[in-house]
Amino acid sequence: MDILTVNDRPGHYPPSFYAATADLLNPFPRAEGEIDADVCVIGGGFTGLSAALHLARRGFRTVLLEASRVGSGASGRNGGQVGTGQRLEQTDLEPMVGQERARALWDLGLESVALVKSLADEASADCEWVPGIIHADHRARYTRHSRRIVEHMAEHYGYDQMRFLDRDAIRAEIGSADYVSGVLDLGGAHVHPLKYALALARLATDFGVQILENSRAIEIEPGKKVVVKTGSATIRADFLILGLNGYHNNIDTRLAARVMPINNFIAVTEPLGGERAKSLIANDYAVADSRFVINYFRLSRDNRMVFGGGESYGYRFPRDIGAKVRKPMLQVFPQLADTRIDYAWGGTLGITMSRLPQFEKLSGNILSLSGFSGHGVAMATLAGRIASEAIAGQAERFDLFAQLPNPRFPGGILLRTPLLAAAMVWFSLRDRV
């Protein structure tokens, strides 16, 4: 199955709310002929754009290849949540990697959020930055854990941006009887993700990055000089960075073994009006809940509900994405039953077994950074900076991520999807208990 074309038209942005409300860039040219560079970057999402930008700032001649349009993949389709830390909580990371490395990963997570904000500001781009993310508990059994997380982060990390929300507090924030407690993290934020991706592209070109769209890499030849071939060009570079995440299309079996593409879906309602929108999310925070098949949602600037959710076990998107997302949306907000869905779309992200990023040297001069597991707005941006450091000879931070435990998915490429489907069914059943 060709992940890049099974659901999308190459060279086009999906018909999403984000594409309808962003100032899209004019198309960049297609790669043609023989091209030489210090570094070739494959992937025009947050990872690739950030890597290319930071490399160009260091003086590297950088070429970025994008199979479609910059930001047209998961980077321009996601829920826009800019989360602190890693995809796993610190209390899970500490026994896994030790206190010292867990602290380093936490600090990197904070840096990643600050980096998104600073790059958006540098680009003078209105990316619709709004502070605050609520992690909402849909079962009382999670309440004690949420309270403990807030206490643990304050005591052991000196982090004072988290607030525990009891039943009354969370229902004052979210107009839903579905949630019984939660944590408000004022250090996180939400953005318009496509506007942010396009801001990175503008910055990268300002610093001399050569962005080439509709330029799908079809062959990679390792060597002292890496050779990348597209349908109409050959690129030779001293280094290659793969920023593919869920759109890797099994281009390298080592990457495919540890990063699995899965689909997720978002629907956006008609404008609700200020008063009605505020009754759903009182203070404009983003929300992600405690379900294994997670629901995540926020308000748009024009007071629409932007709701992500729904399960998918195959590569093809469902015929009626709006209906698929409406079901979990109405479970959380039954008062939206009469509300029109104006936009609905799907996207493909990359997950790992551990839910930690997968950084890997595929050879001495080929780096891959992916597997952000739904935590990629901030971490993928930082990954690009870290890749540039590694190529410049400062690999300590790259190595910290490369040493994280990321086992292979069981069953290999052919069997991992049905095995994941079985696991997702089990966890989704558990969510309902």
N, C-alpha and C positions, 0 to 999 in steps of 0.2 A: 504493500500500500504506500503510495507516494503522499507523505504527510503534507508536502508543500502545495499540492494541487487537488487533493481529494475534496476539500471544502472551499477552497479559495481560487480566485482568478488571479494568476500572477500579474503583477504590475498594477494592481488595484487595491485600494483600502476596502476592508469589509464595510458594508453599509451600516455603520454604528452611530450612536449618538456622538461619540468622540470625533469621528471623521466629519460629522455634520456641523460640529461647533469649533473645529480647529482651523487655523489659517494654514492650509496645506502648502507645502513647498512645491515649486515647479519640479518636474521629474529631473533626476540626475541622468547623465548619459549612460549607455550600456558599455561594458568593457569590450574593447576592440583591439586586436593586434597583439603586439609584444609589449609588456609593461614590466618595468623594473622598479623595485621598492626596497627599502630597508625592512619594512614590516607589511605583511598582508593580513588584513583582518576579514574574517568571514562572519557575517551576521550584522544587520543594521538595527539591532535593538539596543537596550540599555548597556549591555556588556560591551558590544562591539563599538558603539558610538563613544562610550566613555574611554575605552582602551585607545581608540584612534585619537581622540582629543588629547589624552594625557601623553601619548607617544609623540604627537606632533609638537606639543609644548616642550618636550625634551629634545627636539631637533631631529626626530626620525622621519624620513620620507615614508608616508603611510598611505596605503591604498585600502579602502573598505569595499568589499563586495556584498551586495544585498540581492538575494534572489528575486525580491519583489520591490516594495517601497520601504524606505526607512521607517521604522516604527509600525509596520503593518502587521507584525506578528503579535506575540503576547504582550510586548512592551506597549503597544498602542491599543490594547483591548481589555486590560485587566481592571480590577476594582479600584485601583488608584491608591491603595493603602501603603503608607510609608512607615513600616513597623520598626521598632527598636529591636536590638538583640538579634538572635537567630530564630529560625523556624521552631526550634525547641526551646523550652524554658530553661533558665539557668539551673534550676533544681534537677532537671534531667541531664544537662550537660556536665555538671560537676562530677557525678559518679562515672560518667562515660569517658571524659578526657582529663579529669583532675581539676583542682581548684585554679591553678595558675593559668592553664590554657582556657578554662571556662571564663576567667576574668578577661583574658586577652580577647576572646571572641565577643564578649559583651561590649568592651571598649570599641572594637571594630564596628559593632552594630550601631553604636551611638555615632561614630564617625560617618557611617554610611548615610544616616539621616541628615546630618549636618552637611554632607557633601551634596546631596540632592538639593537642599535649600540654597546652598551657596552657588551651585551651577545655574539654577533657575534665576537667581538674582543677577549673576554675572551676565547672563544672556538677556537681561531686562525683559524676561518673558513672564507674562501673567499665566502661570500654570495652576492658578486657583488653589494655592496652598492654604489648608485649613488645619489647625492643630487639633490633636486628640483622637484616640482610638479606644473604643470600649470592647473588651473581651467579655462576652455575655454568657452566663451559665444557663443552660436550658434545663438542667436537673439539679435538685438540691444537693445531690451527692458531690457536686463540684464546689460548693460554697466554701467549705473548710479549706480546700486547696487554694482557692482564690485569695482568701484572707491571708493564708500562710505565704503566698507568693509576695504580696505587698510587704509583709513584715520582713521576709527574707531579703528582698531587694534593698530595703532601707537599711537593714542591719549590716549586711555583708557587702553591699556595693555602694552604699551611700546615695542610693537613687531615691529621690524624694518626689518624683513626678507621677507616681502611681497612687491611686485612691481606691480603696475597697468600697464597693457599692452593695449595700444590703438590698432586700426586696423593695423597700420603699424608695430607696435612692435610684435603683436601676429603672424602676417603673416611672420615676420622675424624668428620667433621661430618654427612655424608649417607650413609646406608647403601645406596649404589647404585654399581654399576660403570659407570654411564652417564656419569659426570663425571670429568674428568681434571685440572682446575684450577679456580680461581675467585678471587673477591674477597669478603671479608667486610667489610661496611660497618656498623660499630657505631653510626653516627649515624642510620641508618634504624630502622624498627620495624614492627610489625604490630599491628592492632587488630581488634575486632569492628566492622565498618563500620556496621551498622544501629544498634547501640547508640550509636555516635558521632553518627550523623545525628539520632537521637532526642534526644540530649543537646543538640545545636545547636538543635533545635526548642524544647526546654524553655527554654533560655536566651533565645531570641528572644522567646518569649511573655512571659517575665519582664520584658523590657525594652519591652513594649508592642506588639510586632509583631502585626498581625492576620493570622493564617494561615487561609486558606480552601481546603479540600480539595474534591475532586470538582468542580473549577472550571476546566474546560479553556478556555484562550483560543482563540477561533475567529476573531477579527478584531482587527487592530491598525490604528488610524488615526493616523498621525503628525501632529504639529502643535505649536503652542506648548504646548497641553495634549495629552498623548497619551491617546487613548481606546482602552481594551481592552474587548472584548466577550466574554462567555461566553454560554452558553445561557440564563442567567437573571439576568445582571447587566451593568452598564456601569460601568467604573472609569475615572475621570479623574485623571491625575497629571501633575506637572511633569516627572517623569523615569520612564523605563522601563528595567529591567534584564532581559535574557534570560539565564537560566542553564539552558540546555536540553541542552547537550552532544549526545549521540547521539539524543536524543528530540525534536529540533527539528521533525521531520515536515515539512520543507521549508516552514516557516511564512514564511520570507524567503529569496528566491532567492540573495541575496548570502551568507547564512550557509550555505545548502545547497551552494553551489559549492565551499566550502573545508573543510567538516566533513562527513565521511561516517559514517553509522551502520554499525557492524558488530556481530555477535553474538559473545559468548564464553560459556563454559560451565564450571560447577563441580559437582563431586561430592564428597560427604562420606561417609566410611565409618562403619561401626559403631565404637564405642569399642574401641580396640586394647589398652588396658592400658598402664600406665606403662612397663614394661620393653620391650615391643614397640615402642611409639611412640618411645622413646629410641633404639632401634636404627635407626630411620629418619632421625630428625633429632635429633642428640645433645644440642644445646644450645638447642632451641626457637626457632631462627632461622627466618625466612621465607626462601624460595628462589625465584629466578626464573632460568631458564636462557637459554642463548645461541641457542636456535632462533629463527628468524624467526617461526614459529608457536609462540609462547612457551608453555612450561609454567611454572606458578607454583604453589607449594604451601607449606603450613605445617601445624602441629598446632593443634588446638583446645585449649581449656582442659581438656576432658574426654578428651583423647588420641585424638581422631579425626584422620584425614588429611583435610585440606581441599585438594583438588587441582583446579586450573584448567587447561583445555587443550581442544584440539579445534578443527577448522576449520569455518567456516560462510560460505557465499558468498551466501545469500539472506536475506531478512528473517525467514522462518519458522524457529522452533526445530525441531530434529529430534524425531521421535516418542519416541525413547529416548535422552534426554540422558545417562543414566548409562552406557549402553553406549558412547556417543561419547567420554566422558571416561575410561572404564575403559581404553581402548586406549592412550593415551599414559601413563596412570598405571602400567600394567603394564610398559610399556617402561622406565620409570624404576625401578619397584619391582615386579619379578616376584614377590617374596615375598608380595604382597598378592592373589595370584590367587584365594585362597579366602575373601576378605574381602567381606562384604556392603556394598552401597551403600545407605545409609539416606536420603540426600537428593541430589537433582540438579536443577539449574535453569539457566536461561540469562538473559542480560542484554544490553542494547545500550549500547555506548559510542560515543564520537565520536572519530575519528582525523583527522589532517591529513596532507597530503603530506609535510611536513617533520617531523612528529611533535612539533612545538612548538605551544603553545596558540594559539588564534585569538581575539585581543581586537580588537573593532572597534566604532567608532561608526557605527551604521547611519543615524543622523541626529544633530543636535546634542544631543538629549536622550534618545536610545535607545542603550544600550550592550549589546553581546553579549560573553559570555565563555564559551568552549567549546573543544572539540578537545583534550582533555587526554591523549588517546592512551594510556590505561591508566595514567596517572601522576597521577590526579586526587584521591586522598584528601587529600594535602597541598596540591597546587597549586590545586585548585578552592576549598579553604578560603581560601587566601591571595587567590585571585582575587576572592572576595567582599569581603574587606577592601579590596583595591585599587579595586574598583568604588565602594565608599563614599567613598574618598578622592577619586576623580575627580568624583563628584557634588558633593562639598564644595569643589571648586575646586583640588584638588591632583592633577593628572593626570600627573605625570612618570612614575610607575611604570606606570600604564596605557599611556602612550605608548611606553614601552620595549617592552612586549609587542606593542602594535599595530604596531610597526615591524619585527617579525620577519618573515623571508621565509616566506610561506605561499601558494604558488601554488594556482591552481584545480585540481581534479581533471580530468584529460583526459576528454573525451567527454560532459561535462555530466551532469545528473542521470540521464538515461536509460541512458547507456553506461558510466558510471563503475563500476558494480557488476560487469558482466562483465569489464571491463578489470582490475579489482582481483582478481577470481577467477583470471584467467590469471596474474597476477603472483604470487598466493599459491600457486598450484600449482607455479610455477617455484621459488619460494623454499622451499617444503616439500620439493621434490625435492632441492634443494641441502642442506637440513638433514640429509638421509639419507646424503649422500655423505661 
